[in-house]
Amino acid sequence: MRSVSLARLMKPTPRVSGASSCSASPRWSANDGVQALNLAQDRSPDLVLADVMMPNMDGFELARRLRQDPRTSAVSIIMLTA
């Protein structure tokens, strides 16, 4: 199995909005926890990068719901906080 550097996978690339994202594709973004849950259930991502403090549903509740749903129970979750 070929080893890939985490730094290479997480290399930021500029976006039109001025934010950074991973260079891996595809990628989606949500404005709140409810939208993030809906996207994850519809798209079955490999990774969810979530903020602890989001409107409408915080990151902890998002993680609980992702774990309860068979479609998203195995997704990797990285939580961020200020």
C-alpha positions in Angstrom: 0.0 0.0 0.0 1.4 3.4 -1.0 1.9 5.9 1.8 0.6 9.4 1.1 1.6 12.3 3.3 -1.2 13.9 5.3 0.2 17.3 4.5 -0.1 16.5 0.8 -3.7 15.4 1.2 -4.7 18.5 3.2 -2.9 21.0 1.0 -5.1 24.1 1.0 -6.3 25.4 -2.4 -7.8 28.9 -2.8 -11.5 29.1 -3.6 -13.4 32.0 -5.1 -14.9 32.8 -1.7 -11.5 33.2 -0.2 -11.7 30.2 2.0 -9.4 27.2 1.8 -10.4 23.6 1.3 -8.7 20.2 0.7 -7.3 19.6 -2.7 -9.1 16.2 -2.9 -12.4 16.1 -4.9 -15.3 16.1 -4.7 -16.1 18.4 -1.7 -19.2 20.1 -0.4 -19.9 22.7 2.2 -22.8 23.4 4.4 -23.9 26.6 6.2 -25.2 24.8 9.3 -25.5 21.4 11.0 -28.8 20.5 9.5 -27.6 21.1 6.0 -24.4 19.2 6.8 -26.4 16.2 7.9 -28.6 16.2 4.8 -25.5 16.5 2.6 -23.7 13.6 4.4 -26.8 11.4 4.1 -27.3 12.2 0.4 -23.6 12.0 -0.7 -22.0 9.4 1.7 -18.6 11.2 2.1 -15.4 9.6 3.3 -14.8 12.5 5.8 -16.9 15.1 7.5 -15.0 18.2 8.8 -17.4 20.0 11.2 -17.2 22.9 13.6 -18.4 22.3 17.2 -20.4 25.5 17.1 -22.7 25.6 14.1 -26.2 27.1 13.8 -29.3 24.9 14.0 -27.4 21.8 15.1 -24.0 21.8 16.8 -21.2 19.5 15.8 -21.8 17.0 18.7 -25.4 16.5 17.6 -24.3 16.2 14.0 -21.8 13.4 15.0 -24.4 11.6 17.0 -26.9 11.6 14.1 -24.2 10.5 11.6 -23.3 7.6 13.9 -27.0 6.6 14.2 -27.6 6.5 10.5 -26.5 3.3 8.7 -25.6 5.3 5.6 -23.1 7.5 7.5 -22.2 5.4 10.6 -18.7 4.6 9.3 -17.8 8.1 8.0 -14.7 9.7 9.6 -15.4 12.9 11.5 -13.0 15.7 12.4 -14.3 18.3 14.8 -12.9 21.8 15.0 -13.4 24.5 17.7 -12.0 27.9 18.3 
